[in-house]
Amino acid sequence: MKRCLLIFCFMIGATLAMSAAGFSIWTTAQISKTFNEKLSLTTSAGLHTRDTFSGMQLMSVGETALYRFNRYFAASAGYTFISYNADRIKDSDGNRIDPFWSPRHSFTVSGIASYPVSRVDCTLRLMLGVVYRPEHTIDSPIGPMNIVDNTNEKLRTQLRLAWNIPDSKWRPYISIERFTRLGGEKSGKLEKNRYAVGTDFTINPHMGLRAFYLYQDHADDIELSGSVGGITYKLNF
């Protein structure tokens, strides 16, 4: 079993090493408070770099509440404030504008169904997400430029398989997630797919880490396409 874990970690490392083009890093810190066996609250903060480590792309902070109805079904709701570093905007004369930070407000509601099959936990999550960009003004070479408000709605469908290894601190997983646009002319159209492989590692009963690699086949309004490597630090009370 240890040999399998070493091979698994080597595959992740090799994939990251071969993904230099279009490669980004996502780091996240999470603090969770469990009030009882049904209700928990998680505070998270994240940083995303641009591809090829060319600068910071995104900073975020948010809260998510999770309620477990039973061992099979749960629901969650969350809010995240996002500060996005836009660097590909041009003014009406075609002049490229210096990168600027643009605010976003993200709201999510999820339904989660889980079922164990032998040592594999199978989880299906349906998430309705709304990202709102408020109207704001920035400086451009020809003077102040108005950025109009915008709302982006999407449905995210994720299937996740996680392996429970007896007497092990490691919990590897794989997942696939589909993003579907809602509202507007593109409603119902597939926006992108996200494929992920990773592992959770338990340091102690209150602390853990997650390392992962994911690939997105298309970009959206705040995320680039391509390869991403990430690590998440988790603290539970």
Secondary structure, DSSP 8 states (H G I E B T S, - for coil): -HHHHHHHHHHHHHHHHT--TTEEEEEEEEEEEE-SSSEEEEEEEEEEE-GGG-SEEEEEEEEEEEEESSSSEEEEEEEEEEEEEE---B-TTS-B---EEEEEEEEEEEEEEEEEETTEEEEEEEEEEEEEE--EEEEETTEEEEE--EEEEEEEEEEEEEE--TT-SEEEEEEEEEEEEESSTTTT-EEEEEEEEEEEEEEETTEEEEEEEEEESS--SS--SEEEEEEEEEEE-
